[in-house]
Every structure is written in structure tokens, then in C-alpha cells.
């Protein structure tokens, strides 16, 4: 999993690329949780083609930690297969998601 970050207004955009699965979940979780210290985080999932249950747990934990810290966490640019997993699992009701990075950074 490659994670590239940059600032967009007061938020940090973390562009994820690769598979978010058991092998990549620990490092991804560590990175996303660390980014929350700087304020709102947007996970740009355009480069993610697969998310396992371990990956979903990372996103849920990050969303919960954001709430505990009084900040926000959202995702954007979900690929069709990943969007389907989000919808089936109900994560689309738990974690704010945006169609594009531009929409997410202007929200």
C-alpha cells in the first residue's frame, strides 16, 4: 500500500494506492491514525481496487478515533468494487464518502 499525503485547506488528503487487506492494514492504520493529529483526514481511495474486512476495520477505527479527537474522517473516489463492499457492509452510512477528491475537499 502506497500512501501519499498533501494538505487541502485544513484537511490532509491521504491518497491510498494498492490493496487494503490483512497484509497492508497495520501500516495503513498507523499512518491514518497519525495523520489525525493534524486535523481532518480524507482518504482518497481512487487507487484502491480491493478492501478486505481487515481494511474495513482500519477505516472504521480511523473514523472512531477522528470522532474521539473532535475532528473528521471521510473517504472519496471509491472504485465500483470497493463502493459495493462499503454499501453491503453499511459503511456508507457510517463513514462520510464523496464521489471525488474535489467534492471531499470542498465539503
VOBA-1610 file (N, C-alpha, C; in pm, whole numbers, padded with zeros to 5 digits, always signed):
BEGIN
Unk+00085-00118+00000Unk+00000+00000+00000Unk+00089+00123+00000Unk+00070+00206-00099Unk+00139+00334-00106Unk+00043+00441-00054Unk+00093+00530+00031Unk+00011+00640+00082Unk+00087+00769+00057Unk+00025+00857-00021Unk+00082+00987-00049Unk-00009+01090+00015Unk+00050+01184+00085Unk-00033+01282+00156Unk-00001+01424+00110Unk-00104+01508+00117Unk-00085+01650+00096Unk-00198+01726+00165Unk-00176+01854+00186Unk-00275+01938+00253Unk-00371+01995+00150Unk-00497+02004+00190Unk-00601+02068+00109Unk-00686+02149+00207Unk-00656+02278+00215Unk-00723+02359+00316Unk-00676+02315+00454Unk-00771+02288+00543Unk-00733+02244+00677Unk-00726+02092+00690Unk-00750+02021+00581Unk-00752+01874+00583Unk-00625+01816+00522Unk-00596+01694+00562Unk-00489+01616+00499Unk-00555+01514+00409Unk-00515+01512+00282Unk-00564+01411+00190Unk-00458+01301+00183Unk-00501+01178+00215Unk-00413+01062+00207Unk-00457+00980+00087Unk-00378+00983-00019Unk-00411+00907-00140Unk-00356+00766-00124Unk-00446+00669-00117Unk-00408+00529-00099Unk-00404+00460-00234Unk-00304+00375-00252Unk-00292+00300-00377Unk-00247+00158-00347Unk-00327+00063-00394Unk-00295-00077-00371Unk-00414-00150-00309Unk-00385-00261-00244Unk-00488-00341-00177Unk-00488-00307-00029Unk-00606-00285+00026Unk-00620-00262+00169Unk-00669-00393+00230Unk-00573-00476+00270Unk-00606-00610+00317Unk-00525-00643+00442Unk-00526-00767+00482Unk-00458-00810+00604Unk-00310-00772+00603Unk-00247-00783+00489Unk-00103-00754+00480Unk-00073-00606+00494Unk-00160-00520+00444Unk-00132-00376+00443Unk-00205-00299+00552Unk-00300-00363+00619Unk-00383-00294+00718Unk-00303-00233+00834Unk-00210-00304+00896Unk-00140-00244+01011Unk-00067-00113+00978Unk+00008-00111+00871Unk+00082+00010+00836Unk-00013+00122+00794Unk-00121+00087+00724Unk-00219+00188+00682Unk-00287+00248+00804Unk-00324+00163+00898Unk-00387+00212+01022Unk-00295+00307+01096Unk-00170+00268+01111Unk-00074+00352+01181Unk-00062+00490+01115Unk-00054+00490+00984Unk-00039+00616+00910Unk-00163+00704+00923Unk-00283+00646+00901Unk-00406+00725+00907Unk-00429+00781+01046Unk-00405+00700+01149Unk-00424+00749+01286Unk-00327+00861+01319Unk-00205+00852+01271Unk-00106+00958+01294Unk-00148+01087+01225Unk-00206+01076+01106Unk-00250+01196+01033Unk-00360+01270+01105Unk-00440+01199+01185Unk-00549+01264+01259Unk-00498+01370+01357Unk-00373+01359+01398Unk-00316+01458+01490Unk-00310+01596+01427Unk-00314+01603+01293Unk-00308+01731+01222Unk-00446+01784+01185Unk-00553+01715+01223Unk-00688+01761+01190Unk-00759+01664+01097Unk-00859+01716+01023Unk-00941+01631+00936Unk-00857+01554+00834Unk-00902+01430+00806Unk-00832+01345+00710Unk-00933+01295+00607Unk-00893+01301+00481Unk-00971+01246+00370Unk-00888+01135+00308Unk-00942+01014+00306Unk-00872+00903+00241Unk-00921+00896+00096Unk-00833+00931+00005Unk-00864+00923-00138Unk-00840+00779-00181Unk-00949+00708-00211Unk-00943+00564-00239Unk-00943+00532-00388Unk-00916+00631-00472Unk-00918+00609-00617Unk-00825+00496-00660Unk-00711+00483-00593Unk-00614+00381-00631Unk-00630+00249-00558Unk-00741+00234-00484Unk-00765+00110-00409Unk-00867+00026-00485Unk-00827-00092-00524Unk-00916-00180-00601Unk-00978-00289-00516Unk-00925-00310-00394Unk-00975-00419-00309Unk-00964-00378-00163Unk-01071-00403-00086Unk-01071-00381+00058Unk-01125-00506+00125Unk-01046-00563+00217Unk-01089-00681+00292Unk-01155-00635+00422Unk-01200-00730+00501Unk-01259-00696+00631Unk-01155-00629+00721Unk-01030-00668+00709Unk-00923-00603+00787Unk-00909-00456+00744Unk-00923-00430+00615Unk-00918-00293+00565Unk-01035-00211+00613Unk-01154-00271+00614Unk-01272-00201+00665Unk-01254-00166+00812Unk-01194-00256+00888Unk-01171-00230+01030Unk-01079-00109+01048Unk-00978-00097+00963Unk-00887+00018+00968Unk-00965+00148+00947Unk-01050+00149+00846Unk-01127+00270+00816Unk-01224+00304+00929Unk-01287+00202+00986Unk-01380+00224+01096Unk-01306+00276+01219Unk-01193+00216+01251Unk-01115+00262+01365Unk-01069+00406+01346Unk-01028+00440+01225Unk-00985+00577+01198Unk-01101+00674+01216Unk-01220+00637+01167Unk-01339+00722+01183Unk-01372+00741+01331Unk-01364+00635+01408Unk-01394+00645+01552Unk-01291+00732+01624Unk-01164+00714+01591Unk-01060+00795+01653Unk-01075+00942+01615Unk-01115+00969+01491Unk-01138+01107+01449Unk-01247+01170+01535Unk-01354+01097+01554Unk-01465+01148+01637Unk-01417+01174+01779Unk-01340+01081+01835Unk-01288+01098+01970Unk-01197+01220+01982Unk-01127+01255+01874Unk-01036+01369+01875Unk-01107+01499+01836Unk-01235+01490+01805Unk-01310+01609+01767Unk-01280+01656+01626Unk-01241+01566+01539Unk-01213+01601+01400Unk-01294+01509+01309Unk-01264+01509+01180Unk-01342+01429+01087Unk-01253+01338+01004Unk-01315+01231+00955Unk-01250+01138+00863Unk-01353+01103+00757Unk-01313+01109+00631Unk-01401+01071+00522Unk-01321+01001+00414Unk-01392+00941+00321Unk-01328+00876+00208Unk-01384+00936+00079Unk-01308+00921-00029Unk-01358+00971-00158Unk-01308+00881-00270Unk-01372+00895-00384Unk-01333+00828-00509Unk-01330+00676-00497Unk-01431+00619-00433Unk-01438+00474-00420Unk-01459+00409-00556Unk-01377+00310-00587Unk-01393+00233-00710Unk-01518+00145-00697Unk-01581+00106-00808Unk-01707+00030-00801Unk-01703-00092-00709Unk-01599-00172-00714Unk-01593-00291-00628Unk-01583-00253-00481Unk-01507-00148-00452Unk-01491-00103-00314Unk-01621-00038-00266Unk-01686+00040-00352Unk-01813+00102-00317Unk-01916-00006-00282Unk-01916-00114-00359Unk-02010-00223-00332Unk-01986-00283-00193Unk-01860-00303-00157Unk-01827-00354-00024Unk-01874-00256+00083Unk-01853-00127+00060Unk-01898-00024+00154Unk-02050-00031+00173Unk-02122-00043+00062Unk-02268-00045+00069Unk-02321-00172+00135Unk-02265-00286+00099Unk-02310-00413+00157Unk-02285-00417+00308Unk-02172-00364+00350Unk-02136-00365+00492Unk-02203-00253+00572Unk-02263-00157+00503Unk-02326-00045+00571Unk-02230+00068+00606Unk-02105+00056+00561Unk-02006+00159+00592Unk-02039+00291+00525Unk-02115+00288+00417Unk-02154+00412+00350Unk-02245+00496+00439Unk-02302+00436+00542Unk-02388+00508+00638Unk-02307+00555+00760Unk-02188+00498+00778Unk-02105+00527+00895Unk-01996+00629+00864Unk-01930+00611+00750Unk-01817+00696+00713Unk-01859+00785+00596Unk-01850+00918+00614Unk-01885+01006+00502Unk-01801+00974+00380Unk-01867+00964+00264Unk-01792+00937+00141Unk-01838+01031+00032Unk-01743+01068-00050Unk-01763+01166-00158Unk-01722+01104-00290Unk-01788+01146-00396Unk-01761+01089-00529Unk-01621+01122-00578Unk-01573+01243-00548Unk-01442+01286-00599Unk-01361+01354-00489Unk-01231+01367-00514Unk-01147+01439-00419Unk-01190+01586-00408Unk-01224+01646-00523Unk-01266+01786-00522Unk-01390+01805-00435Unk-01485+01714-00448Unk-01607+01722-00366Unk-01572+01708-00218Unk-01481+01618-00185Unk-01443+01595-00046Unk-01372+01717+00014Unk-01285+01779-00063Unk-01209+01892-00009Unk-01293+02019-00001Unk-01404+02023-00071Unk-01493+02139-00064Unk-01610+02118+00030Unk-01617+02001+00092Unk-01730+01970+00182Unk-01716+02041+00315
//
